[in-house]
Amino acid sequence: MSKNVAVILAGGNGSRFGQDLPKQFLKVAGKKVIEHTIDVFEHNDLIDEIAVVTRSEFIADVEQLVVNNHYGKVRKILVGGKERYHSSLSAINAYTDDTDNLIFHDAVRPLVNNRIINDCIDALQKYDAIDVAIPVADTIIQVDKTDCINTIPTRSLLRSGQTPQCFKRGTIHKAYEIALQDPNFVTTDDCGVVRKYMPDTPVFVVKGEVFNMKITYKEDLFLVDKLFQLKSQEGSQDALTEKTREQLNGKVLVVFGGSYGIGADVVRLAKECGAKVYPYSRSLNGVDVGQIEQVEKALREVSEKEGKIDYVANTAGILVKEALSSMEYKRIQQSVSVNMLGIINVAKASYPYLAQTKGSLLAYTSSSYTRGRMMYSIYSATKAAVVNLVQALAEEWSNDHIRINCINPERTKTPMRVSNFGNEPEDTLLKSETVAVASLNTITSEFTGEVIDVKRKLNTSVL
């Protein structure tokens, strides 16, 4: 039976990067670049197997990464060669079934996403060779030997190539078999080999993404780090998945801010799935997340009664829409205490319980975290802090196998929003239950350190 095999090409030596350590082993956004890349393919449902190709002196390092991250799909760690095509050939020769799909991807493109991968695999049902590319933004000129313009190609027909590059194993194997007989063989990528030596084989182009950039120079590492800060996933919000329902059944969930709005819906839906749910809030039982002693006491009570805590969610928050210059200092302190110190307290107090169960913590941010907004200065600042905390703790807690993620809902109809904005058109707001569904699907998921977008679905039907 044919397989979808992701081949992670990690054989670069970092010469253009100016570092002794190859760039794929440098850290960005809390993990080594290659870890981010493998993570995407490890968690893609269509990928059956992963092969990593690296230099011989880094085989042990990759083996350690596989063990530390519990990568279940990494089945081969192969030695590459001096040139990029040597690494491709190493993977091609490691497989023998010509119907297998080989999906070659640069280890230093850590921001590839599931949409690109899925589109490539779908295209392989019709084509034997696939490239990924984006339209060029600038006019491209071709110059002569005197650096004068020779021609200006039509920009609409030009693309900037990326990876993955994907092939039926039989196709790419045959292309290289022919190419290696050419004494003048030179190549920079695998699609070029197919295009030159098997010209009758069409190479279909899947649409890439601007952010699927390759780390080549030091400046690129800085840009990728910033892109990771803005990176988010779409939350599954249509309904609770069957996996979520199974995972919640019999589990113990603590919800801070569970008396109304999103928190109350999280409590209700989790109970319907058979979870043992314990809600806490200032109005419900006098628990203020800004007070570490109260948070610790609440978690201790649950643990003593149930013997464990599997999941913790902190939906507690305060929105003060007011200019900083006129805001009372008491309200500033309260906002910082609940919105920022609150998640710090919940995270710190939850750690020993979640480490025991290899559990999950869920936090909440706002779309204003990406850029401070007038009249929301304190709120925006605290929500940006929440995202940074989640990303940092995802790294700190990785060896303890605690997952931590952050929900980023669009404007949602909750009592807190109504008190600040009054009655707004229903079709402009998310329902709190929609956010709660995405929350429970996330808290039971396998990923960590992610910002999960929950967006209102627009009605695109034609009247």
N, C-alpha and C positions, 0 to 999 in steps of 0.2 A: 504494500500500500504506500502510495507517495506521501511525502511529508513536506511541510513548510519549514525550512531550516534557515534560521537567521545566522549569518556569518558576520561576526563583529571583527572588523579589520583594525587591529591595534598594534601594528608593526612599526609605526613611525618612530623616528629617533629624536625628534624635537630640535633638529638643527636650525630651522628657521625661527624657532621659538626662543632660542638663546638660553636654553636650560639644559643641565645635565640629565635631569629626569624628563622623560617624554611627557608631552602635555596631557596624554590620556590618563596619566597617573597623578596629575595635580588635582588639588581640591577646588571645587566651586560649589557654592550653595550647600555646604555641609558634607559633600561626598566627593570621591574621586570622579573625574569626568567619565571614565569607563563604567563606573557603577551606575550613574544616571542612565547611560545608554543601554546597558544590559537590563536595567529595571523595566524599561519600556517594553522590550521584547519578551521579558519574563512574564509580564502581566497581560500580554496581548493574547486573547483567546484563540487566535488563528495560528499562532506560532507553536509548532510541535517540539522543536529542538533548537538549541543554540550552540554554535561552535565559535570559539574565540581564537583568533590567530594573532600571535604576538612574537616578539623576539625571544630567543632561547633564554636569555638572562632574566626574563621577566615571567617565565612560566610559573615559578613558585609563587610570585606575587599574585598572579591571576588565580591560581589554585586557592590561595588564602582568601581572596575576595569571594570566591564561590562558596567556600565553607562558612565564612562570616555572615554572608547574606542569605544563606540557605537557598541558593539558586537551584531549583529542581530541574530546569530545562537545559542547563549547560552540560552537555554530554561529551564534548570534545574541546581540548585545549591544544591547539596546533602551533607548530613552529613556522613562522613566516620566513621571508628572505630579504635580501638587500633592497629589491624593488617592490613596488606595490603589487605588481602582477604575480610576483612569487608567492605572496600571501594568498591571492585569489586561487592560484594553482594548488596551493597546499590544501585548501578547503575542497576544491573540485575533485582532487584525487582522493580525498578522505571519504567520499561518498561514491557509490557505484550504481545506484538506481537512477537511470536517465529521466525518469518521470518526477523525481524530487524537484521541488522549487527551492533554489538557492537565492537567498535574499541578502546581498552584500551591503553592509552599512559601515560607514566610518565611525570608529569609536569616539572620535572627537566631534561628532554631531549629536550631542546629548539631548537636544530639544525636539527630536523627531517625535511625531505623535501617532496615535492609533489610526487616525483618519488616513494618513499617508500610507501606513503599512497595510491597512485593510484594502485600500484602493489598489495598491500594487498586487496583492494576492488575488483580488477579484479580476484584475486585468490579465493575470497569468492564465485564466481559464480560456482566454481567446488568443493571447499572444505568447510567444516563447521568449521574448526579451522586453524588459521594461526599464525605462529611465525615469527619474524624477527631476523636475526642473520648474523654474519660475520665470515669468517674463522679465526681461531686462528693463530697468528703470531709466537708464541713460542711453543716449545715442552712442552707438559703437562705431568707431572709425577704424579703417585699415590703412596703415601707412606703408610707404615704400622704404628702401634702404636709406633714403636721405631724410626720413622722418616727415615727409610731406604726405598729405592725405592721398591715398590711392583710390579708395572707394568707401562709400557709406552704405552698409547693408540696410535693408528695410527692417526697422526695429520691431515691427509687429510679428516678424517671423523668427526673432531671436529669443533664445532662452538661456538662463544660467543654470547649469547642471548641479544637482545635489545627489545625495544618496538617500534611500536605498537604490541599488540597481539590481534587478531581479531577472532570473533566467530559469528555464527548464535546464536541469543539469546536463542533459544530452546536448543541448544547444551550445552552452558556453564551453563545454568540454570539446566539442567538435571545432568551435571557432579557435580555441587555443591550439588544438592539434595542428590546424592549418597554419596558424600564425607562427608557431615555433619552427616551422620549416623555412620561414622567410629570413634570410641572413640580415636583412635591414629592419627587422621587427623592432618597433618602438611604440609604446602605448602609455597613456596616462589614466585610462579607465577601461572597465570591462565592456561597456556598451560600444566603445570605439573599436574594440577587437571584433565584436560581432558585426558591426557596421562595415568594417573594411574587409574582413575575410569571409563573411557570409552575407553579401550584399542583398541577397534575395529574402533575407529574414527581416521583416519589419520590426523596428524598435519603437514601441508605443511609449508616449510620454505622459506620466501621471503628474497632476498639478502638485507642486511642492508648497512650502510655506516660507515666507521671508525669515521667520525666526529659526528655521531649520538650518542655522548657519554652522560653518565649520570653524573650529578654533585653530588658527594658523599662527597668529602673532599674539604678543602679550596683550595688546589692546582688545583682542577678541575675547580673552578670558574675562576681562572687566565687563564687556558688553553682555556676555552670556550670563554672568552672575546677576546682572540687573534684570535680564529677561527671566531668569528663574524666579526672581522676586515677584514678577508680574504674572508668572505662569499660573494657570488655573485649569481645572477640569470641569466638564459639564456634569452636574449632579443628576443622577437618575431620579426623576421626580414624578413619573407617570403613576407608579404604584410601587408598593414594597415588593422587592424581588422574592422569588421562592427561597433563594439562599439566605436573604435577610430574615425571613420568617423562621427558617430552620435555626439560624444562628441565635436569634433572640429567645427562642423557646427554652425556658428553664434558666436563662441567664439573669444576673443581677445588674440592674442599671440604676444609677443615681443621677437625678436631674436637678441641677441648681437653676433656679428661676423657673420652676415647673408649675407655677400656680396659674398662669394665663398665657395667652398668645402661643408662640411657637413651642415653648416649653411644655405647656399643657397638652398640646397635640402630640408631642413626642411621647409624653407619659401615657396618653390614651392609646395610641397606636401600638406602642411596645407591649402594653398589657394585653391587647387583643392578640398579640403573637405569643402569649404565654410567658412573657418576661416578668420577673419580680422587680417592680419599679418603685423607687423611693424619691418623691419630689420634695425639694426644699426651697424656701424663699422667705423673704422678710414678712410678707403678708400671710403666708401659709403656716409657718412654724417658727418665725422669728430668726431665721438664719440669714445673716448678711455675709455675702462672699468676700466682702472687704475686711472681714475679721477672721484671721487665720484660726483662732481658737474655736470659733463656731463651725467652720468648715471641717476641722479635724474631728470635732465631737460628732458631727453628723455622719461622717464616713466611718468612724469607729463604731458607732451604734449599728450601722448597717452590717459591717463586717462581723461584729459579735453575734448578730442575729442570724445572718445567712452563711457565715463562714468564708465568704469571698465577695469580691466586687469585680465584675467583668468589664463594665463600661461606665464611663462618667461623661456627662454632657453639662456644659455651663452656658445656659442661654440667658443668664442674668445680664442686664444692661440698662444704662440710662442715657437718654438723648436730651441734651439741653441745647436748644436752638437760640443762640444769643451771642452778641458780640462780646469778645473777651473783656474789653474795656468797661463794660457795664455789668458783667457777671459777678455776682457775689462770690467771695472767696470760698465760702462754705459750699456753694454749689460746684465750684471747680474741684474742691477736695473730694466731694461725694462722687462726681463723675469719674475722676481718676481712681478712686478707691474701688468702685464697682466694676468699671469697664476694663481697667488695666491691672490693678492689684488683685482684683477678684479672680481672674484667670491664673495669675501667678500663684495665689493661695490654693486654688483648686488643683492646679497641676502639682505643686509641691506636696500637698497633703494626699493626693491620689496615687502618687508614684509607688509607694511600697505595696499597695493593694494590686495595682495594675501590673507591676513586675511579677507578682506571684501568679497571676492568671494569664500573663501575656495579653493583656487587655488593650483597650482603646479609649482615648480621650478626645472629646470633640469640643472645639471652641467656635466662636462666632465673630465675624468681622462685618464690615460694610463696604459698599462700593467706594466710599469716600477715603478708604485707606490708601489708594494709589496717589491721591493728591489732596492736600488740605483745601478745604472750602470755606469761604466766607460765612460767618455765623455758625460754623461747625468746628471751630479750631480745636477745642478740647476733645470733642467726639472723634474727629478725624485722626487726631494724634494718637488717641488711645487705641483706635481700631488698627492703625498701622503697627502699633506696638504688639497687638495680638498676633498679627501675621508673622512678624519677626520672631516672636517667642515660639510660635508653633514650628517654624522652620528650624530654629536652633534646637529645640527639644527633640525634634525628629531625629537629629543627628546624635544628641546626647543619649537618647533612649534606645537607639537602634540595637545595641548589643543586648538590651533587656527585652527586646521584641515587644516593646510597647509602641502602638501606633497612635499618632496624634495628627489630626487634620482640622481644617478650619472651613466653616460654611460661610459663603459670601452671597447672601440673598439680595435680589433687587428689592425695590420698595415693597414692603409687605404690610398688609392690613393687620395691625396689632393694636391693642389699647395704647401702647406707648406712642405709636405713630398718630393715632387719632387725636391724642391729647396735644400733639404738636402741630398737626396740620388740619385738623377738623375732618369733615366728611369729604372724601375724594371719590371720583368716579370708580366704581368697582372694577371696571375692565382695565384700569391703569395700575392695579396692584396685584401682587401675588397673594394667594391665600396662605395663611399660616400653616395649614395642613400640608400644602405642597412642599413647603420648606421642611416640615417635620418628616415627610416621606424621604426626601433627599438626605436628611440628617441620619435617619436610621439605616438607609442603604450605605451611607458613608461610614458610620461608626462600626459596622460589621464587615467592612471591606478590608482588603489586604494592603492597600497603599498607605503611605504615611508622608507627612510633611507637605501635603497638598492644600491648595486653596480651591474649594469646590464652589463653582458658580451655580446659582439657582436662578434661572431667568424666566420671566413671563413669556409664554408662547403667544406669538402674535397671530391673529386671525388673518390668514392670507387667502381665504376663499373668495372667489369672484361672485359678486352679487348679480 
